[in-house]
Amino acid sequence: MKTMTEFFKSLADDTRLRLLILLQDGSEYCVCDLMAAFDMPQSTVSRHLAYLKRNGWLQDRRAGIWMYYSLRKELGGLHRAQLMLVVSHLADSALCRADRERLDAYLRGKETNVCS
């Protein structure tokens, strides 16, 4: 029961839902990319990413000093079903569209693959 409660708590935050929406396209993003998308400090973004990772949503990869996050390749059935529900209800919201636009603009402006 505790595991199920923690699973649903992982979806009980706007920022975590917004992260899942951005990551659902299968891309891998550096924390700095997500900071730019949300206009939030590194500590806030990292805390939410860690929460999602602890609850089975994300995988991470270290490259030098940078951490990159993506959805777990092998999401379980409950995770997949909830992700589909979240995406279908929220991906077209004004806030999530604005997140995507900020992220895309930031990525276009990056000169290299290394965060600055």
TIZAVEX-410470 format. One record per atom (N, C-alpha, C, O): residue in three letters; atom name; z, y, x. Coordinates in nm, 2 decimals, always signed. Layout:
N
NODE residu atome     up  north   east
NODE    ALA    CA      Z      Y      X
...
***
This chain:
116
NODE residu atome     up  north   east
NODE    MET     N  +0.00  -0.12  +0.08
NODE    MET    CA  +0.00  +0.00  +0.00
NODE    MET     C  +0.00  +0.13  +0.09
NODE    MET     O  -0.07  +0.22  +0.06
NODE    LYS     N  +0.08  +0.13  +0.20
NODE    LYS    CA  +0.08  +0.24  +0.28
NODE    LYS     C  -0.05  +0.28  +0.34
NODE    LYS     O  -0.09  +0.39  +0.35
NODE    THR     N  -0.13  +0.17  +0.38
NODE    THR    CA  -0.26  +0.20  +0.43
NODE    THR     C  -0.35  +0.26  +0.33
NODE    THR     O  -0.43  +0.35  +0.37
NODE    MET     N  -0.35  +0.22  +0.21
NODE    MET    CA  -0.43  +0.28  +0.10
NODE    MET     C  -0.39  +0.42  +0.08
NODE    MET     O  -0.47  +0.51  +0.06
NODE    THR     N  -0.26  +0.45  +0.08
NODE    THR    CA  -0.21  +0.59  +0.06
NODE    THR     C  -0.26  +0.68  +0.17
NODE    THR     O  -0.31  +0.79  +0.15
NODE    GLU     N  -0.25  +0.63  +0.30
NODE    GLU    CA  -0.30  +0.71  +0.41
NODE    GLU     C  -0.45  +0.73  +0.40
NODE    GLU     O  -0.50  +0.84  +0.43
NODE    PHE     N  -0.53  +0.63  +0.36
NODE    PHE    CA  -0.67  +0.64  +0.34
NODE    PHE     C  -0.70  +0.76  +0.24
NODE    PHE     O  -0.78  +0.84  +0.28
NODE    PHE     N  -0.64  +0.76  +0.13
NODE    PHE    CA  -0.67  +0.87  +0.03
NODE    PHE     C  -0.61  +1.00  +0.08
NODE    PHE     O  -0.67  +1.11  +0.04
NODE    LYS     N  -0.50  +1.00  +0.15
NODE    LYS    CA  -0.46  +1.13  +0.21
NODE    LYS     C  -0.56  +1.19  +0.31
NODE    LYS     O  -0.57  +1.31  +0.32
NODE    SER     N  -0.64  +1.10  +0.37
NODE    SER    CA  -0.74  +1.15  +0.47
NODE    SER     C  -0.85  +1.23  +0.39
NODE    SER     O  -0.92  +1.31  +0.46
NODE    LEU     N  -0.86  +1.21  +0.26
NODE    LEU    CA  -0.96  +1.28  +0.18
NODE    LEU     C  -0.90  +1.40  +0.11
NODE    LEU     O  -0.97  +1.47  +0.04
NODE    ALA     N  -0.77  +1.42  +0.13
NODE    ALA    CA  -0.70  +1.52  +0.05
NODE    ALA     C  -0.69  +1.65  +0.12
NODE    ALA     O  -0.59  +1.72  +0.11
NODE    ASP     N  -0.80  +1.69  +0.19
NODE    ASP    CA  -0.80  +1.82  +0.26
NODE    ASP     C  -0.94  +1.87  +0.27
NODE    ASP     O  -1.04  +1.80  +0.30
NODE    ASP     N  -0.96  +2.00  +0.23
NODE    ASP    CA  -1.10  +2.06  +0.23
NODE    ASP     C  -1.17  +2.04  +0.36
NODE    ASP     O  -1.29  +2.01  +0.37
NODE    THR     N  -1.10  +2.07  +0.47
NODE    THR    CA  -1.16  +2.07  +0.60
NODE    THR     C  -1.21  +1.93  +0.64
NODE    THR     O  -1.32  +1.91  +0.69
NODE    ARG     N  -1.13  +1.83  +0.61
NODE    ARG    CA  -1.17  +1.69  +0.64
NODE    ARG     C  -1.29  +1.65  +0.55
NODE    ARG     O  -1.38  +1.58  +0.60
NODE    LEU     N  -1.29  +1.69  +0.43
NODE    LEU    CA  -1.41  +1.66  +0.35
NODE    LEU     C  -1.53  +1.73  +0.40
NODE    LEU     O  -1.64  +1.67  +0.41
NODE    ARG     N  -1.52  +1.85  +0.44
NODE    ARG    CA  -1.63  +1.93  +0.50
NODE    ARG     C  -1.68  +1.86  +0.63
NODE    ARG     O  -1.80  +1.85  +0.66
NODE    LEU     N  -1.59  +1.81  +0.71
NODE    LEU    CA  -1.62  +1.74  +0.83
NODE    LEU     C  -1.70  +1.61  +0.80
NODE    LEU     O  -1.81  +1.58  +0.86
NODE    LEU     N  -1.66  +1.54  +0.70
NODE    LEU    CA  -1.73  +1.41  +0.66
NODE    LEU     C  -1.87  +1.45  +0.61
NODE    LEU     O  -1.96  +1.37  +0.64
NODE    ILE     N  -1.88  +1.56  +0.54
NODE    ILE    CA  -2.02  +1.60  +0.49
NODE    ILE     C  -2.11  +1.63  +0.61
NODE    ILE     O  -2.22  +1.58  +0.61
NODE    LEU     N  -2.06  +1.70  +0.71
NODE    LEU    CA  -2.15  +1.73  +0.82
NODE    LEU     C  -2.18  +1.61  +0.90
NODE    LEU     O  -2.29  +1.59  +0.95
NODE    LEU     N  -2.08  +1.52  +0.91
NODE    LEU    CA  -2.11  +1.40  +1.00
NODE    LEU     C  -2.18  +1.29  +0.93
NODE    LEU     O  -2.23  +1.19  +0.99
NODE    GLN     N  -2.20  +1.30  +0.80
NODE    GLN    CA  -2.26  +1.19  +0.72
NODE    GLN     C  -2.41  +1.17  +0.75
NODE    GLN     O  -2.47  +1.07  +0.71
NODE    ASP     N  -2.47  +1.27  +0.82
NODE    ASP    CA  -2.61  +1.26  +0.86
NODE    ASP     C  -2.63  +1.16  +0.97
NODE    ASP     O  -2.75  +1.14  +1.01
NODE    GLY     N  -2.53  +1.11  +1.03
NODE    GLY    CA  -2.54  +1.02  +1.14
NODE    GLY     C  -2.54  +1.08  +1.28
NODE    GLY     O  -2.55  +1.01  +1.38
NODE    SER     N  -2.53  +1.21  +1.28
NODE    SER    CA  -2.53  +1.28  +1.41
NODE    SER     C  -2.39  +1.27  +1.48
NODE    SER     O  -2.29  +1.24  +1.42
NODE    GLU     N  -2.39  +1.30  +1.61
NODE    GLU    CA  -2.27  +1.31  +1.69
NODE    GLU     C  -2.26  +1.46  +1.73
NODE    GLU     O  -2.35  +1.52  +1.78
NODE    TYR     N  -2.14  +1.51  +1.71
NODE    TYR    CA  -2.12  +1.65  +1.74
NODE    TYR     C  -1.99  +1.67  +1.83
NODE    TYR     O  -1.90  +1.60  +1.82
NODE    CYS     N  -2.01  +1.76  +1.92
NODE    CYS    CA  -1.90  +1.80  +2.01
NODE    CYS     C  -1.80  +1.88  +1.92
NODE    CYS     O  -1.84  +1.95  +1.82
NODE    VAL     N  -1.67  +1.88  +1.96
NODE    VAL    CA  -1.57  +1.96  +1.89
NODE    VAL     C  -1.62  +2.11  +1.88
NODE    VAL     O  -1.60  +2.17  +1.78
NODE    CYS     N  -1.68  +2.16  +1.99
NODE    CYS    CA  -1.72  +2.30  +1.99
NODE    CYS     C  -1.83  +2.32  +1.89
NODE    CYS     O  -1.84  +2.43  +1.83
NODE    ASP     N  -1.91  +2.23  +1.86
NODE    ASP    CA  -2.02  +2.24  +1.76
NODE    ASP     C  -1.95  +2.26  +1.62
NODE    ASP     O  -1.99  +2.34  +1.54
NODE    LEU     N  -1.85  +2.18  +1.59
NODE    LEU    CA  -1.78  +2.18  +1.47
NODE    LEU     C  -1.69  +2.31  +1.45
NODE    LEU     O  -1.68  +2.36  +1.34
NODE    MET     N  -1.64  +2.35  +1.56
NODE    MET    CA  -1.56  +2.48  +1.56
NODE    MET     C  -1.66  +2.59  +1.51
NODE    MET     O  -1.62  +2.68  +1.43
NODE    ALA     N  -1.78  +2.59  +1.57
NODE    ALA    CA  -1.88  +2.70  +1.53
NODE    ALA     C  -1.92  +2.69  +1.38
NODE    ALA     O  -1.93  +2.79  +1.31
NODE    ALA     N  -1.93  +2.56  +1.33
NODE    ALA    CA  -1.97  +2.54  +1.19
NODE    ALA     C  -1.86  +2.59  +1.10
NODE    ALA     O  -1.89  +2.65  +0.99
NODE    PHE     N  -1.74  +2.57  +1.13
NODE    PHE    CA  -1.63  +2.61  +1.04
NODE    PHE     C  -1.56  +2.74  +1.08
NODE    PHE     O  -1.48  +2.79  +1.00
NODE    ASP     N  -1.60  +2.80  +1.19
NODE    ASP    CA  -1.53  +2.92  +1.24
NODE    ASP     C  -1.38  +2.90  +1.24
NODE    ASP     O  -1.30  +2.98  +1.19
NODE    MET     N  -1.34  +2.79  +1.31
NODE    MET    CA  -1.20  +2.76  +1.32
NODE    MET     C  -1.16  +2.73  +1.46
NODE    MET     O  -1.25  +2.70  +1.54
NODE    PRO     N  -1.04  +2.74  +1.50
NODE    PRO    CA  -1.00  +2.72  +1.64
NODE    PRO     C  -1.00  +2.57  +1.67
NODE    PRO     O  -1.00  +2.48  +1.58
NODE    GLN     N  -1.02  +2.54  +1.80
NODE    GLN    CA  -1.03  +2.40  +1.85
NODE    GLN     C  -0.91  +2.32  +1.80
NODE    GLN     O  -0.93  +2.20  +1.76
NODE    SER     N  -0.79  +2.37  +1.80
NODE    SER    CA  -0.67  +2.29  +1.77
NODE    SER     C  -0.68  +2.24  +1.62
NODE    SER     O  -0.64  +2.13  +1.59
NODE    THR     N  -0.73  +2.33  +1.53
NODE    THR    CA  -0.74  +2.29  +1.39
NODE    THR     C  -0.85  +2.18  +1.37
NODE    THR     O  -0.82  +2.08  +1.30
NODE    VAL     N  -0.96  +2.20  +1.43
NODE    VAL    CA  -1.07  +2.11  +1.41
NODE    VAL     C  -1.03  +1.97  +1.48
NODE    VAL     O  -1.05  +1.87  +1.41
NODE    SER     N  -0.97  +1.98  +1.60
NODE    SER    CA  -0.93  +1.85  +1.66
NODE    SER     C  -0.83  +1.78  +1.58
NODE    SER     O  -0.83  +1.65  +1.58
NODE    ARG     N  -0.73  +1.85  +1.52
NODE    ARG    CA  -0.63  +1.78  +1.44
NODE    ARG     C  -0.69  +1.71  +1.33
NODE    ARG     O  -0.65  +1.59  +1.30
NODE    HIS     N  -0.79  +1.77  +1.26
NODE    HIS    CA  -0.85  +1.70  +1.14
NODE    HIS     C  -0.94  +1.59  +1.19
NODE    HIS     O  -0.94  +1.48  +1.12
NODE    LEU     N  -1.01  +1.60  +1.30
NODE    LEU    CA  -1.09  +1.49  +1.35
NODE    LEU     C  -1.00  +1.37  +1.39
NODE    LEU     O  -1.03  +1.26  +1.36
NODE    ALA     N  -0.89  +1.40  +1.45
NODE    ALA    CA  -0.79  +1.29  +1.49
NODE    ALA     C  -0.74  +1.22  +1.36
NODE    ALA     O  -0.73  +1.10  +1.36
NODE    TYR     N  -0.71  +1.29  +1.26
NODE    TYR    CA  -0.66  +1.23  +1.13
NODE    TYR     C  -0.77  +1.14  +1.07
NODE    TYR     O  -0.74  +1.03  +1.03
NODE    LEU     N  -0.89  +1.19  +1.07
NODE    LEU    CA  -1.00  +1.11  +1.02
NODE    LEU     C  -1.03  +0.98  +1.11
NODE    LEU     O  -1.05  +0.87  +1.05
NODE    LYS     N  -1.02  +1.00  +1.24
NODE    LYS    CA  -1.03  +0.88  +1.33
NODE    LYS     C  -0.92  +0.78  +1.30
NODE    LYS     O  -0.95  +0.66  +1.29
NODE    ARG     N  -0.80  +0.83  +1.29
NODE    ARG    CA  -0.68  +0.74  +1.27
NODE    ARG     C  -0.70  +0.66  +1.14
NODE    ARG     O  -0.65  +0.55  +1.13
NODE    ASN     N  -0.77  +0.71  +1.04
NODE    ASN    CA  -0.79  +0.65  +0.92
NODE    ASN     C  -0.92  +0.58  +0.90
NODE    ASN     O  -0.96  +0.55  +0.79
NODE    GLY     N  -0.99  +0.55  +1.01
NODE    GLY    CA  -1.10  +0.46  +1.01
NODE    GLY     C  -1.24  +0.53  +0.98
NODE    GLY     O  -1.33  +0.46  +0.96
NODE    TRP     N  -1.24  +0.66  +0.97
NODE    TRP    CA  -1.37  +0.73  +0.94
NODE    TRP     C  -1.46  +0.75  +1.06
NODE    TRP     O  -1.58  +0.74  +1.05
NODE    LEU     N  -1.40  +0.79  +1.17
NODE    LEU    CA  -1.47  +0.83  +1.29
NODE    LEU     C  -1.46  +0.75  +1.41
NODE    LEU     O  -1.36  +0.67  +1.43
NODE    GLN     N  -1.55  +0.77  +1.50
NODE    GLN    CA  -1.54  +0.72  +1.64
NODE    GLN     C  -1.56  +0.84  +1.73
NODE    GLN     O  -1.63  +0.94  +1.69
NODE    ASP     N  -1.51  +0.83  +1.85
NODE    ASP    CA  -1.53  +0.94  +1.94
NODE    ASP     C  -1.58  +0.88  +2.08
NODE    ASP     O  -1.58  +0.76  +2.10
NODE    ARG     N  -1.63  +0.98  +2.15
NODE    ARG    CA  -1.69  +0.95  +2.29
NODE    ARG     C  -1.66  +1.06  +2.37
NODE    ARG     O  -1.68  +1.18  +2.34
NODE    ARG     N  -1.60  +1.03  +2.49
NODE    ARG    CA  -1.58  +1.14  +2.59
NODE    ARG     C  -1.69  +1.15  +2.69
NODE    ARG     O  -1.75  +1.05  +2.73
NODE    ALA     N  -1.73  +1.27  +2.71
NODE    ALA    CA  -1.84  +1.30  +2.81
NODE    ALA     C  -1.78  +1.42  +2.90
NODE    ALA     O  -1.79  +1.54  +2.86
NODE    GLY     N  -1.73  +1.39  +3.01
NODE    GLY    CA  -1.66  +1.49  +3.09
NODE    GLY     C  -1.54  +1.54  +3.02
NODE    GLY     O  -1.45  +1.46  +2.99
NODE    ILE     N  -1.53  +1.67  +3.00
NODE    ILE    CA  -1.41  +1.72  +2.93
NODE    ILE     C  -1.44  +1.73  +2.78
NODE    ILE     O  -1.34  +1.77  +2.71
NODE    TRP     N  -1.55  +1.70  +2.73
NODE    TRP    CA  -1.59  +1.72  +2.59
NODE    TRP     C  -1.57  +1.59  +2.52
NODE    TRP     O  -1.59  +1.48  +2.57
NODE    MET     N  -1.53  +1.60  +2.39
NODE    MET    CA  -1.52  +1.49  +2.30
NODE    MET     C  -1.62  +1.51  +2.19
NODE    MET     O  -1.64  +1.62  +2.14
NODE    TYR     N  -1.69  +1.40  +2.17
NODE    TYR    CA  -1.80  +1.39  +2.06
NODE    TYR     C  -1.76  +1.30  +1.95
NODE    TYR     O  -1.70  +1.19  +1.98
NODE    TYR     N  -1.78  +1.34  +1.83
NODE    TYR    CA  -1.74  +1.26  +1.71
NODE    TYR     C  -1.86  +1.23  +1.63
NODE    TYR     O  -1.95  +1.31  +1.62
NODE    SER     N  -1.85  +1.11  +1.57
NODE    SER    CA  -1.95  +1.07  +1.47
NODE    SER     C  -1.88  +0.97  +1.37
NODE    SER     O  -1.77  +0.93  +1.40
NODE    LEU     N  -1.95  +0.95  +1.26
NODE    LEU    CA  -1.90  +0.85  +1.17
NODE    LEU     C  -1.90  +0.71  +1.23
NODE    LEU     O  -1.98  +0.68  +1.32
NODE    ARG     N  -1.80  +0.63  +1.20
NODE    ARG    CA  -1.80  +0.49  +1.26
NODE    ARG     C  -1.92  +0.42  +1.21
NODE    ARG     O  -1.97  +0.44  +1.10
NODE    LYS     N  -1.98  +0.35  +1.30
NODE    LYS    CA  -2.11  +0.28  +1.27
NODE    LYS     C  -2.08  +0.17  +1.16
NODE    LYS     O  -2.17  +0.15  +1.08
NODE    GLU     N  -1.97  +0.11  +1.16
NODE    GLU    CA  -1.94  +0.00  +1.07
NODE    GLU     C  -1.83  +0.04  +0.97
NODE    GLU     O  -1.71  -0.01  +0.98
NODE    LEU     N  -1.86  +0.14  +0.88
NODE    LEU    CA  -1.76  +0.18  +0.78
NODE    LEU     C  -1.74  +0.06  +0.69
NODE    LEU     O  -1.83  -0.01  +0.65
NODE    GLY     N  -1.61  +0.04  +0.65
NODE    GLY    CA  -1.59  -0.06  +0.55
NODE    GLY     C  -1.64  -0.02  +0.41
NODE    GLY     O  -1.68  +0.09  +0.39
NODE    GLY     N  -1.63  -0.11  +0.32
NODE    GLY    CA  -1.69  -0.09  +0.18
NODE    GLY     C  -1.62  +0.03  +0.11
NODE    GLY     O  -1.69  +0.11  +0.05
NODE    LEU     N  -1.49  +0.04  +0.12
NODE    LEU    CA  -1.41  +0.14  +0.06
NODE    LEU     C  -1.45  +0.28  +0.12
NODE    LEU     O  -1.47  +0.38  +0.05
NODE    HIS     N  -1.46  +0.28  +0.25
NODE    HIS    CA  -1.50  +0.41  +0.32
NODE    HIS     C  -1.64  +0.45  +0.27
NODE    HIS     O  -1.67  +0.56  +0.24
NODE    ARG     N  -1.74  +0.35  +0.27
NODE    ARG    CA  -1.88  +0.38  +0.23
NODE    ARG     C  -1.88  +0.44  +0.09
NODE    ARG     O  -1.95  +0.54  +0.06
NODE    ALA     N  -1.81  +0.37  +0.00
NODE    ALA    CA  -1.81  +0.41  -0.14
NODE    ALA     C  -1.75  +0.55  -0.16
NODE    ALA     O  -1.81  +0.63  -0.23
NODE    GLN     N  -1.64  +0.58  -0.09
NODE    GLN    CA  -1.58  +0.71  -0.10
NODE    GLN     C  -1.67  +0.82  -0.04
NODE    GLN     O  -1.68  +0.93  -0.09
NODE    LEU     N  -1.73  +0.79  +0.07
NODE    LEU    CA  -1.82  +0.88  +0.14
NODE    LEU     C  -1.94  +0.92  +0.05
NODE    LEU     O  -1.98  +1.03  +0.04
NODE    MET     N  -2.00  +0.82  -0.02
NODE    MET    CA  -2.11  +0.84  -0.11
NODE    MET     C  -2.06  +0.93  -0.22
NODE    MET     O  -2.14  +1.02  -0.27
NODE    LEU     N  -1.94  +0.91  -0.27
NODE    LEU    CA  -1.89  +0.99  -0.38
NODE    LEU     C  -1.87  +1.14  -0.33
NODE    LEU     O  -1.90  +1.23  -0.40
NODE    VAL     N  -1.81  +1.15  -0.22
NODE    VAL    CA  -1.78  +1.29  -0.16
NODE    VAL     C  -1.91  +1.36  -0.14
NODE    VAL     O  -1.93  +1.48  -0.18
NODE    VAL     N  -2.01  +1.29  -0.08
NODE    VAL    CA  -2.14  +1.36  -0.05
NODE    VAL     C  -2.21  +1.40  -0.18
NODE    VAL     O  -2.26  +1.51  -0.19
NODE    SER     N  -2.21  +1.31  -0.27
NODE    SER    CA  -2.28  +1.33  -0.40
NODE    SER     C  -2.22  +1.45  -0.48
NODE    SER     O  -2.29  +1.52  -0.55
NODE    HIS     N  -2.09  +1.47  -0.46
NODE    HIS    CA  -2.03  +1.58  -0.54
NODE    HIS     C  -2.01  +1.71  -0.46
NODE    HIS     O  -2.00  +1.82  -0.52
NODE    LEU     N  -2.01  +1.70  -0.33
NODE    LEU    CA  -1.98  +1.82  -0.25
NODE    LEU     C  -2.09  +1.88  -0.16
NODE    LEU     O  -2.09  +1.99  -0.12
NODE    ALA     N  -2.18  +1.79  -0.12
NODE    ALA    CA  -2.28  +1.83  -0.02
NODE    ALA     C  -2.36  +1.95  -0.06
NODE    ALA     O  -2.40  +2.03  +0.03
NODE    ASP     N  -2.39  +1.97  -0.18
NODE    ASP    CA  -2.47  +2.09  -0.23
NODE    ASP     C  -2.38  +2.21  -0.27
NODE    ASP     O  -2.44  +2.31  -0.32
NODE    SER     N  -2.25  +2.20  -0.24
NODE    SER    CA  -2.17  +2.32  -0.27
NODE    SER     C  -2.20  +2.43  -0.17
NODE    SER     O  -2.25  +2.41  -0.06
NODE    ALA     N  -2.18  +2.55  -0.22
NODE    ALA    CA  -2.21  +2.67  -0.14
NODE    ALA     C  -2.14  +2.67  +0.00
NODE    ALA     O  -2.19  +2.70  +0.10
NODE    LEU     N  -2.01  +2.62  +0.00
NODE    LEU    CA  -1.93  +2.61  +0.12
NODE    LEU     C  -2.00  +2.51  +0.22
NODE    LEU     O  -2.01  +2.54  +0.34
NODE    CYS     N  -2.03  +2.40  +0.17
NODE    CYS    CA  -2.09  +2.29  +0.26
NODE    CYS     C  -2.23  +2.33  +0.31
NODE    CYS     O  -2.27  +2.30  +0.42
NODE    ARG     N  -2.31  +2.40  +0.23
NODE    ARG    CA  -2.44  +2.45  +0.27
NODE    ARG     C  -2.42  +2.56  +0.38
NODE    ARG     O  -2.50  +2.56  +0.48
NODE    ALA     N  -2.32  +2.64  +0.36
NODE    ALA    CA  -2.29  +2.75  +0.46
NODE    ALA     C  -2.25  +2.68  +0.59
NODE    ALA     O  -2.28  +2.73  +0.70
NODE    ASP     N  -2.16  +2.58  +0.59
NODE    ASP    CA  -2.12  +2.50  +0.71
NODE    ASP     C  -2.25  +2.45  +0.78
NODE    ASP     O  -2.26  +2.47  +0.90
NODE    ARG     N  -2.34  +2.39  +0.71
NODE    ARG    CA  -2.46  +2.33  +0.77
NODE    ARG     C  -2.54  +2.44  +0.83
NODE    ARG     O  -2.60  +2.43  +0.94
NODE    GLU     N  -2.56  +2.56  +0.76
NODE    GLU    CA  -2.64  +2.67  +0.82
NODE    GLU     C  -2.58  +2.72  +0.94
NODE    GLU     O  -2.65  +2.75  +1.04
NODE    ARG     N  -2.44  +2.74  +0.95
NODE    ARG    CA  -2.38  +2.79  +1.07
NODE    ARG     C  -2.39  +2.69  +1.18
NODE    ARG     O  -2.42  +2.73  +1.30
NODE    LEU     N  -2.38  +2.56  +1.15
NODE    LEU    CA  -2.39  +2.46  +1.26
NODE    LEU     C  -2.54  +2.46  +1.31
NODE    LEU     O  -2.56  +2.46  +1.43
NODE    ASP     N  -2.63  +2.46  +1.22
NODE    ASP    CA  -2.77  +2.46  +1.26
NODE    ASP     C  -2.81  +2.58  +1.35
NODE    ASP     O  -2.88  +2.57  +1.45
NODE    ALA     N  -2.76  +2.70  +1.31
NODE    ALA    CA  -2.78  +2.82  +1.38
NODE    ALA     C  -2.72  +2.81  +1.52
NODE    ALA     O  -2.78  +2.85  +1.62
NODE    TYR     N  -2.60  +2.76  +1.53
NODE    TYR    CA  -2.53  +2.74  +1.65
NODE    TYR     C  -2.60  +2.65  +1.74
NODE    TYR     O  -2.62  +2.68  +1.86
NODE    LEU     N  -2.65  +2.54  +1.69
NODE    LEU    CA  -2.72  +2.44  +1.77
NODE    LEU     C  -2.85  +2.49  +1.82
NODE    LEU     O  -2.89  +2.46  +1.93
NODE    ARG     N  -2.92  +2.57  +1.74
NODE    ARG    CA  -3.04  +2.63  +1.78
NODE    ARG     C  -3.02  +2.73  +1.90
NODE    ARG     O  -3.10  +2.74  +1.99
NODE    GLY     N  -2.90  +2.79  +1.90
NODE    GLY    CA  -2.87  +2.89  +2.00
NODE    GLY     C  -2.82  +2.83  +2.13
NODE    GLY     O  -2.81  +2.90  +2.23
NODE    LYS     N  -2.78  +2.71  +2.13
NODE    LYS    CA  -2.73  +2.65  +2.25
NODE    LYS     C  -2.84  +2.63  +2.35
NODE    LYS     O  -2.95  +2.58  +2.32
NODE    GLU     N  -2.82  +2.67  +2.47
NODE    GLU    CA  -2.92  +2.66  +2.58
NODE    GLU     C  -2.92  +2.52  +2.64
NODE    GLU     O  -3.02  +2.48  +2.69
NODE    THR     N  -2.81  +2.45  +2.65
NODE    THR    CA  -2.80  +2.32  +2.71
NODE    THR     C  -2.72  +2.23  +2.62
NODE    THR     O  -2.67  +2.27  +2.51
NODE    ASN     N  -2.70  +2.10  +2.66
NODE    ASN    CA  -2.62  +2.01  +2.58
NODE    ASN     C  -2.47  +2.02  +2.61
NODE    ASN     O  -2.39  +1.96  +2.55
NODE    VAL     N  -2.44  +2.11  +2.70
NODE    VAL    CA  -2.30  +2.13  +2.74
NODE    VAL     C  -2.24  +2.25  +2.66
NODE    VAL     O  -2.30  +2.35  +2.65
NODE    CYS     N  -2.12  +2.22  +2.61
NODE    CYS    CA  -2.06  +2.33  +2.53
NODE    CYS     C  -2.01  +2.44  +2.62
NODE    CYS     O  -1.98  +2.41  +2.74
NODE    SER     N  -2.01  +2.56  +2.57
NODE    SER    CA  -1.96  +2.67  +2.65
NODE    SER     C  -1.83  +2.73  +2.60
NODE    SER     O  -1.77  +2.82  +2.65
***
